[in-house]
Amino acid sequence: MDRPPLNIILGPTAAGKSAIAMELAEQSGALIVSADSRQVYRGFDIGTAKPSGADRARVAHRGIDVVDPIERYSAARWAADARRWMSEAADDGIESLIVGGTGFYVRALTDPLFRAPSLNGSRRAALEAVMDGWSLDELRRWVGALDPSRAHLGPAQLRRAVETALLAGRRISELHAETERTTAWPARYLVVDPGVDPLRARIERRVDEMFAAGWEDEVRTLRLTVAEDAPAWNATGYDFLRRMADGLLTQVAAREAVIIATRQYAKRQRTWIRHQLPAASVTVVDPTSPDARERVAAWWSARPDPPKPVRAASIPNTEFIQ
């Protein structure tokens, strides 16, 4: 491979990735490419913890507000867009820093996905109607029988595994194995993770900040123009806010439900990172540890031909523990 490795910051939601990325990008002039499947949708701002307007004025971002809420946006499409954004930045002499928590987005960029077989539209719709009546456990049992190596994945991937196996007659795992990897892109990773207990507290604090910022009002406004079945509503927490807006949940109950769902999402993210990333290419940092600044600065400065080393002392410690 003659391409320099990608610089990727990963970690579970609320771990502190964005604060670290902002400091590095602001000092180096790098472009931040968001690898967050929830932040691509326009209008869904508070509940997806999008960077503020002030942050986007300080540092250029891509991958934010890419599509309308009713559109489906795949990992493969994001990877294609990300390559274009990085290429455009490189033409201007700007390096890119990929930041996010959606593992499938990162995998689609570093190890491109297989070419999915086409599926009959009417048969797929009929099968989707059947799967709508299945519980998550039942869905996992089906995938366990049809494509066992994918039975641990999330609901969307489980449904895709069933569709492909039943309608195309092939296992997705087999298709992956057959895919040429000649277009793989090497990467180096900074994994930001404060640990389970501190992360629980950070998630709770973030949820409270979202409510205080007017998340309920955002949901009420979105419902005036966004269809109830739009893909954007699948972002963590929005379902509970809709129930709250309908009077089906109190704010206290909705808050607790969002916190639990977010913790579960963070657990899945941590599991993916632990099992899917090559250990030799990973640097782990606890953003609350005394040596966090030094570890981050060392990781960033060790990238191939960096334009300018970042001095650890120049990265404010307070930003890391927000």
C-alpha positions in Angstrom: 0.0 0.0 0.0 1.4 3.4 -1.0 -1.3 5.4 0.9 -0.4 6.7 4.4 -2.6 5.1 7.1 -5.8 6.8 8.1 -5.9 8.6 11.4 -9.0 7.4 13.2 -10.3 8.3 16.7 -12.9 5.8 18.0 -14.7 5.1 21.2 -18.1 4.6 22.8 -20.6 7.5 22.9 -19.8 10.2 25.4 -16.3 9.0 25.9 -14.7 12.3 25.0 -13.7 11.7 21.4 -14.9 15.0 20.1 -13.0 17.2 22.6 -9.7 15.5 21.7 -10.4 15.6 18.0 -11.3 19.3 18.1 -8.0 20.2 19.9 -5.9 18.2 17.5 -7.7 19.5 14.4 -7.7 23.1 15.5 -3.9 23.0 16.1 -3.0 21.1 12.9 -5.6 22.5 10.5 -7.0 19.0 9.9 -10.4 18.2 8.6 -12.7 16.2 10.9 -14.7 13.5 9.1 -17.5 12.3 11.3 -18.1 8.6 11.3 -21.4 8.7 13.2 -24.4 7.2 11.5 -26.8 9.4 13.5 -25.2 12.7 12.7 -25.7 12.4 9.0 -29.3 13.4 9.2 -30.3 17.1 9.0 -32.3 18.5 11.8 -31.5 15.7 14.3 -29.1 17.8 16.3 -29.5 17.7 20.0 -30.1 14.0 20.4 -27.2 13.0 18.2 -24.7 15.3 20.0 -23.7 17.1 16.9 -20.8 19.5 17.2 -22.0 23.0 17.8 -22.0 25.8 15.3 -19.2 27.4 17.1 -17.1 24.1 16.9 -17.8 23.9 13.2 -16.7 27.5 12.8 -13.4 26.6 14.5 -12.8 23.4 12.6 -14.0 22.2 9.3 -16.3 19.1 9.5 -17.7 16.6 7.0 -20.2 13.9 7.6 -22.6 16.2 9.4 -26.0 17.0 7.9 -25.4 15.0 4.8 -29.0 13.7 4.0 -32.6 14.4 4.8 -34.2 12.4 7.6 -36.3 10.2 5.2 -33.3 9.0 3.3 -31.4 5.7 3.9 -27.7 6.2 4.2 -25.5 3.1 4.2 -22.0 2.5 5.4 -20.9 1.9 1.8 -22.3 5.3 0.8 -20.6 7.0 3.7 -17.3 5.4 2.8 -17.5 6.7 -0.7 -18.4 10.1 0.5 -15.6 10.0 3.1 -13.0 9.2 0.4 -14.3 12.1 -1.7 -14.1 14.5 1.3 -10.6 13.4 2.2 -9.5 13.7 -1.4 -10.8 17.2 -1.7 -9.0 18.1 1.5 -5.8 16.5 0.3 -6.0 18.6 -2.9 -5.8 21.7 -0.6 -2.9 20.2 1.4 -5.2 19.4 4.4 -5.0 16.1 6.2 -8.1 14.4 7.6 -9.0 13.0 11.0 -11.8 10.5 11.2 -13.8 10.6 14.4 -16.8 8.5 15.5 -18.4 5.5 17.0 -20.0 3.7 14.1 -17.9 0.7 13.6 -19.5 -0.4 10.3 -18.7 3.0 8.8 -15.0 2.7 9.7 -14.9 -0.9 8.5 -16.5 0.1 5.1 -13.7 2.6 4.7 -10.7 0.5 5.8 -12.0 -2.9 4.5 -14.6 -2.1 1.8 -17.8 -4.1 2.0 -18.7 -6.8 -0.5 -21.0 -6.0 -3.4 -24.4 -6.9 -2.0 -26.6 -9.1 -4.2 -29.8 -7.5 -5.5 -33.0 -8.7 -3.8 -36.5 -9.0 -5.2 -38.4 -5.9 -4.0 -41.8 -7.5 -3.3 -40.3 -10.6 -1.7 -38.1 -8.4 0.5 -41.0 -6.3 1.6 -43.0 -9.4 2.5 -40.1 -10.8 4.5 -39.6 -7.5 6.3 -43.3 -7.5 7.3 -42.7 -11.0 8.8 -39.6 -9.9 10.6 -41.4 -6.9 12.1 -43.3 -9.3 14.3 -40.1 -11.0 15.6 -38.4 -10.1 18.9 -34.7 -9.5 18.9 -34.1 -12.9 20.5 -36.1 -14.6 17.7 -34.2 -12.6 15.1 -30.9 -13.8 16.6 -32.1 -17.4 16.6 -32.9 -17.2 12.9 -29.5 -15.7 12.1 -27.9 -18.3 14.3 -29.3 -20.9 12.0 -28.8 -19.1 8.7 -25.5 -17.3 9.2 -24.1 -18.1 12.7 -21.0 -15.8 12.6 -23.3 -12.8 12.4 -25.7 -13.6 15.2 -24.0 -11.2 17.6 -24.7 -8.1 15.5 -27.3 -5.4 15.9 -30.9 -5.5 14.6 -30.3 -3.9 11.2 -27.4 -6.3 10.4 -29.4 -9.3 11.7 -32.3 -8.5 9.4 -29.9 -8.0 6.4 -28.4 -11.4 7.2 -31.8 -13.1 7.1 -32.8 -11.3 3.9 -29.6 -12.2 2.1 -29.6 -15.9 3.2 -33.3 -16.5 2.3 -33.7 -14.3 -0.8 -30.2 -14.5 -2.3 -29.4 -18.0 -1.1 -26.0 -16.9 0.1 -24.6 -16.1 3.6 -23.3 -12.6 4.0 -20.3 -14.1 5.9 -19.4 -16.1 2.8 -19.8 -13.1 0.5 -17.4 -11.2 2.8 -14.9 -14.0 2.6 -15.0 -13.9 -1.2 -14.6 -10.2 -1.5 -11.3 -8.9 -2.8 -9.5 -6.8 -0.2 -7.2 -5.1 -2.7 -8.8 -1.7 -1.9 -8.3 -2.0 1.9 -6.9 1.1 3.5 -4.4 0.9 6.4 -5.3 2.8 9.5 -4.0 3.7 13.0 -6.5 4.1 15.8 -6.8 6.2 18.9 -9.4 4.5 21.1 -10.8 6.9 23.7 -12.4 5.0 26.6 -12.6 6.2 30.3 -13.8 2.8 31.5 -17.2 1.4 32.3 -18.1 3.3 35.5 -16.8 6.7 34.4 -18.6 6.2 31.1 -21.9 5.5 32.8 -21.6 8.9 34.6 -20.6 10.7 31.4 -23.6 9.3 29.6 -26.0 10.4 32.3 -24.5 13.9 32.3 -24.8 14.1 28.5 -28.4 13.0 28.5 -29.2 15.6 31.1 -27.5 18.2 28.9 -29.6 17.2 25.9 -32.8 17.6 27.9 -31.6 21.0 29.2 -30.8 22.0 25.6 -34.3 21.5 24.4 -34.4 18.0 23.0 -38.1 17.6 23.6 -38.8 20.8 21.6 -36.5 19.5 18.8 -38.5 16.3 18.6 -41.9 18.2 18.6 -40.6 20.4 15.8 -39.3 17.5 13.7 -42.6 15.6 14.0 -44.3 18.4 12.1 -42.3 17.6 8.9 -40.6 14.2 9.3 -42.5 11.0 8.7 -42.9 8.7 11.7 -41.1 5.9 9.9 -38.1 8.0 8.7 -34.8 6.3 9.2 -33.5 9.2 11.2 -35.8 8.4 14.1 -33.8 5.2 14.8 -31.1 7.3 16.5 -30.8 6.3 20.1 -33.3 7.9 22.4 -35.6 9.6 19.9 -38.3 6.9 20.3 -38.6 7.7 24.0 -38.7 11.4 23.4 -41.6 10.8 20.9 -43.4 8.8 23.6 -42.8 11.6 26.1 -44.2 14.2 23.6 -47.3 12.0 23.2 -47.8 11.9 27.0 -47.0 8.2 27.2 -43.8 8.7 29.3 -43.0 11.2 32.0 -39.7 13.1 31.6 -38.2 11.1 34.5 -39.2 7.8 32.8 -38.0 9.0 29.4 -34.7 10.2 30.8 -34.1 6.8 32.5 -35.0 4.9 29.3 -32.6 7.0 27.2 -29.8 6.5 29.7 -30.3 2.7 29.6 -30.5 2.6 25.8 -27.4 4.7 25.5 -25.4 2.6 27.9 -26.4 -0.5 25.9 -25.3 1.2 22.7 -22.0 2.1 24.3 -21.5 -1.5 25.4 -22.0 -2.7 21.8 -19.6 -0.1 20.6 -16.9 -1.2 23.1 -17.4 -4.8 22.1 -17.0 -4.0 18.4 -13.9 -2.0 19.0 -12.4 -4.7 21.2 -13.0 -7.5 18.7 -12.7 -5.8 15.3 -9.6 -3.6 15.5 -6.1 -4.9 15.0 -4.4 -4.6 18.4 -1.0 -3.6 16.9 -2.6 -0.4 15.3 -4.5 0.7 18.5 -3.5 3.2 21.1 -5.9 3.4 24.0 -6.3 6.5 26.1 -8.4 7.2 29.2 -9.2 10.9 28.8 -9.4 11.4 32.6 -5.9 9.9 33.3 -3.0 12.2 34.2 -1.0 11.1 31.1 -3.9 11.6 28.6 -2.4 14.6 27.0 1.0 13.0 26.5 -0.5 9.8 25.0 -2.7 11.7 22.6 0.1 14.0 21.6 2.4 11.1 21.0 -0.2 9.2 18.9 -0.8 12.3 16.7 2.8 13.2 16.3 3.7 9.6 15.3 1.7 9.7 12.2 3.7 9.4 9.0 5.3 12.7 7.9 3.2 14.9 10.3 3.2 18.6 9.3 4.0 19.7 12.8 4.3 17.8 16.1 1.7 18.7 18.8 3.2 19.6 22.1 1.4 17.8 25.0 1.4 20.9 27.1 -0.6 22.8 24.5 -3.7 20.5 24.8 -5.9 21.8 27.6 -6.6 19.0 30.2 -10.0 20.4 30.9 -11.2 19.7 27.4 -10.5 16.0 27.9 -12.8 15.5 30.8 -15.9 17.3 29.6 
